[in-house]
Amino acid sequence: MSGFTFRLRAPPPQRVDLSGLTPQALAGRTLAEIAALPIQTTRSALSVGDLFDIREGDLDEIVFEGGEERLDWVGAGLGAGAIRVVGDVGVEAGRGMTGGALTIEGGAGAFAGSGLRGGLLKIGGDAGERLGGPLAGETEGMSGGAIHVGGNAGPRAGDKMRRGFLLIEGDAGDYAGSRMIAGTLAIGGRAGALPGYLMNRGTILLAGGVVEMAPTFLDCGVFELVAARLLADHVETMSPRLGAAFRGPLRRYAGDLAALGKGEIFVGAR
């Protein structure tokens, strides 16, 4: 049986909250009950059936046919199963995921993967600012799981990251890995200014170079490290290109010495 499918009829006239359309939230409901579910919006009241044509299928896999930047919180709170979006999504896609897999074939707005604790978030296109980062007032960003971006990412990707893997195949904006607590961030393209700004611990790989390093990072020289090869083994299961970049030789920078200073940034030495 194919997945349970929501086909977008037309771009929504306002921002809509799709956090309620996950396998666990819809389990046990009939098609009519799902169509009647209210959707939180910014203005007029809408139901699921107002926006989507619905095709019944296996609720362990939900498919959104047709994406739009006003579709917010897609896959938020996902704990098991799979969601696939054929198109773009809005803000906070995959926020607070604890398991399962969310695949977005297009781009994603700001704060994708915010508060991620488990599971896999894959974004085929570009991601907005603060990928995997915390919302205002929160003390940590993603704390587990993995995020894999096929395109570029905006500023402050991995802000306050605590655990897990954040892999960006393209370029990243300024302050990537800012205030990192732990975890691994790998950028295949060029990083913007001041990666690792005020990071305490964690590992950042800049395979495509960097615009500007902060002066509070200490150049430790070029190494081929066993620990980096162990990271490569795991990263290659999600991104062969980024995994290969960990196999060195790599120039290692220690910092940020303006904070705890136990983090590290690796830059390709070739």
N, C-alpha and C positions, 0 to 999 in steps of 0.2 A: 504494500500500500504506500502511495506517495504521501508527502507531508500535508499537513493542514495549511491551506493557502488563503491569504488575504490579498486580493488584487485591488490596488488603489484605483478608484474610479476617476479622480481628478485631483489636482493639487489642493490641499485643504485651505480654506480661507483664513485660517488662524493657526497658531501653534497648538499641537495636540500632544497629550501625554499617553504613550503606548506602553507604559510600564506594566499594565494589567494583562497584556497579551503575551504571556509566557506559558510553557507547557504545564508548570505546576499550578498556575492561577486558573487555567482553563480546564483542568482535569475534572471529569465527571459532569461537565455541562453539555447540554444539547446545542445543536447549531442555532436554533431559535434563541436560546438563552444567551449565547455568545453575541449574536447580532444585536441584541437589545442592551448589551452592557454599555453604560455611559462612559464617555471619554472626557477626562478633564481637559478643559480648553481655557483660552484667555478671554473669550467673549461669550458666544452663543453655545447653548447646550448641544452636544452631538452624541450619537451612539455609534458603536462599531459598524452597524449596518448602513449608517449614513455615509461612511467613507469608503467602505470596502465591499466588493463582491467576495463572498466566502465560499470556498470549496472544501468540503469535508475530507479529512484524511487522518493520518497518524499524528496524534498530538505530541508525540515525542519529538517531532520535527515540524517547526512552524516556518512557513515561507511567506515573506512579504514581496509580492510582485509589483514593482514600481516603488521608487524611493523619492524622497523630497526633503529639503532641509528644514521643513517645519515639523517633521516627525521626530519628536523628542523622546528621550528615555527608552528607546527601543532596547529590549533585553535587560533592563534594569532589574537587579535582584535575581537574575537567572541562577538557579541552583543545579539543574540537571537538564538533559535533553539538548536540543540544538535549535537555533534560530538563524535563518539566512535571509538577507535583504538584497534584492536585486535592484540596486540603486543607492542613492545617498540617504543619509539620516541627519537629524539635527543634533542638539546638545545632549551630553551625558549618556550616550549609548553605552550599555553594559555597566552602568554605575552599580557598585555594590555586588557584582557577581560573586558567587561562591563556588560555582561549578558549571559544567556544561560548556557549550561552544556557541559563540555568536560570530557569524561571518557576515561582513558588510562588503558587498562587491564594489560599491562606490566609495565616496568620501564620508567623513564624519565631522561634526562640529566640535565645539570646545568641550573640554572635560570628559572626553571619551575614556571609559575605563576608570573613572574616578572612584576611589574606594574599592577597587577590585581586590578580592581576597582569594579567589580561586577561579579555575576554568581558563578558557582561551578566548581572547577577543582578536579577530583578524579583520583588518581594514585594508581593502584592496587599493583604494585611492589615497588621498591625503587626509590628514587629521588636523584639527584645529589646535588652538592653544591649550596648554596645561593638560596634555595627554597623560592620563593616569594620575593627575594631581588632585590635591584636596580642594574642597570648597572653602569659602571664607569661614574662618573660625575652627576648622578641623586641624588636628595636630599631625596627621600623616596622610600620605597619598596611598597608592596601591600597596598592599601588604601580602601579596601572593599571586599565584597564577601567572599568565603570560599575555602580553599584547604584542601583536606583530602587524606592522604597518608597511604596506607595499610601496607607498609614495613618500611624500614629505610630511613633516610635522611642524606645528607652529612653535612659538616661544614657550619656554619652561616645561618642556616634556620631561616627565619623571620628577616633577617638583615634590619634595618630601617623600620620595619613594622609600619604602621600608623593607620590601622583600619582593622576590619574583624576577621576571625577565621582561624587559621592554626593548623590542627590536624594531628599528626604523631602517628600511632599505634605502631611502632617499636622504635628503638634507633635513636638518633640524634648525629651528630658530635659536635666538639668543637664550642664554641661561639654561641650556639643557642640563638636567640632573641637578638643578639648584636645590640646596638644602637636603640633599639625599641623606638618608639614615642608614640604608643598606640596599642590597639588591644589585642587579646588573642591567646597565643601559648600553646598547650597542647601536651606533649610527653608521650606516654604510656610506652615506654621502658626506657633504661638508657640514660641519657644525657652525652655528653662529658664534657670537662673542660670549666669552666668559662661561664656558661649560663647567659644571661642578661648583658653581658659586655657593660658598658657605656649606659645602657638603661635609658631613661628619665621617661617614664610612661609605662603603660601596665601591663598585667598579664601573667605569665608563670606558667604552672603546670608541675611538674616533677613527674609523677606517679610511675616511676620505679627507682628513685634515680638519683644520679649525681656523676661523677668522682671527680670533684673538684669545690667548690664554691669559687667565688672571695672574698677576705677579706674585700671588700668594701660593703658587704651586711650585714645588721644588723639582727640577729636572734631575732624575736619578740615573739617567743613562739608558742604553739599549740592552734589552734582555730577551731571551727565549725561555719563558717560565713554564714549569710543569703545571702550575695552577691555571695558567692561561689555556694550556692544551686540554685540561680537564673541563674547563668552561666550554671550549670549542666542541667537545664531544656532545654536550647537551644542546648547545645553540644550533648545531648542524641539523638536529632533528626538526627544527622549525625553519631555519634559514641556512642552507649550505654556504651561501656567499658570506654571511657574517660569521659563521662558524669557522670558515677557512681563514678569515682575517685575524682570528685569535691565535693562530698558529705561528705568528711572529716572523721575523723579529719585531719587537715593539719598543718604542720609547716610553718609559714610565715616568709619570709625574705624581708626586705625593702631595696631598692637601685635602681640603683647603686649609692652609695653616692659619687663616684668620678665624677658623672654627676649631673643631676637635682635631682635624688634620690627619685622620686615619683612612681617608679615601684614596683612590688611585685612578688616574686617567692614563689610558694607553693610546698612543698615536702610532699608526703604521710607520715603520722606519724605512721602508723601501721607497 
